[in-house]
Amino acid sequence: MRIVVKIGTSSLTREDGRLRHDVVGAVVDQIAAVRADGHEVLLVTSGAVASGVAGLGMSTRPADVLTLQALSAVGQPRLMAAYDAALAVYGIVAAQVLLVARDFVDRTQYLHARDTLVRLLELGCLPIVNENDAVASSEIRYGDNDRLAALLSHMAGADMLLLLTDTEGLHTADPRIDPSATVVSVVTADDPLLAVTTGGAGSARGSGGMSSKLAAARIASWSGVPTIIASAARAHVVRDAVAGADVGTRFLAHDRHLSARRLWVAFAAEVEGAVTVDEGARRAVVERGTSLLPAGVTGCDGEFDEGAVVDLVDPVGTVFARGIAAMSSVQIASNAGRRSDDLENTGSREVIHRDDLVVLVDS
């Protein structure tokens, strides 16, 4: 079995942002045990920014993107040094792999990254993956490593995604507020819980939260990979999850499998605007899988260029699809409601081509 394990900042660091070497050691102990059982593991780890905060002696985590990127550059080698020391006990060699979400969109980059990861596994290394925060061209966004782990699961052909966090799993309510809240043990692929929007970041040291875990679970589910959200503090959590024990919340895989590009469009890309369509256009996109033409457009929200990821909204305001715009917002607004023969010279006859569209609802 090939497993992607992701552990978050809140589990890896103390309140002052310093790495918890005991947690690093415990995770490595479990990964070594699973590897000894014949399984392959890829580790996605947060903690670089928090390690940078501690390394520079800062009392709080800054909010501006440029400083966060600089801190990740400071913290990344400290993070890897901790893993190297823990892995050395077992004679396991760590391999640092830094990715960004766009690596999953460009076909050449995608294949190169996939081949490199597979080769590292063949060589007996433990790939340790993080987002390349220091040179990312956009903000260090909320929950990126959760989504990155899910996209990595698809890229690596994983059999399971295990998200380790500071809670036991998905609860029926916020356990910090409602003491009667219980853990949801299983979420099916078509369960509305996968679309639930929950609270924001779980701690001041991290950037994720349960919402990003649910988004990651949905990405993995739609790529055919079952996902488990469980507590990093639970003893033998990795080995128990691999063995199929009742651990945390298990999200079952969907029978609908999307390509890496479509997964990125649907769940990982930043949405820059919205295009509202009439009912006829909605049916054509959802039921027949057609491209979106200007004739079916009734409105356009936001300012964006060609190539932006946008939501498709039906007449009652429900987002039913997402795609990469083949026109800018200005062009879409100008051509809304027009037949193809009446279009201005925009360079494209489609608002969104069907190959760049992902339907988010059942037909």
Secondary structure, DSSP 8 states (H G I E B T S, - for coil): -EEEEEE-HHHHB-TTS-B-HHHHHHHHHHHHHHHHTT-EEEEEE--HHHHHHHHTT-SS---SHHHHHHHHHHHHHHHHHHHHHHHHTTT--EEEEEE-GGGGTSHHHHHHHHHHHHHHHHTT-EEEEEE-GGG-SS---TTHHHHHHHHHHHHTT-SEEEEEESSSS-BSS-TTT-TT--B--EE-TT-GGGG----S-SSSS-S--HHHHHHHHHHHHTTT--EEEEETTSTTHHHHHHTT---SEEE---S----HHHHIIIIIS-EEEEEEE-HHHHHHHHHH---B-GGGEEEEES---TT-EEEEE-TTS-EEEEEE-SS-HHHHHHHTT--GGG--S-S-S-SB-GGGEEE-S--
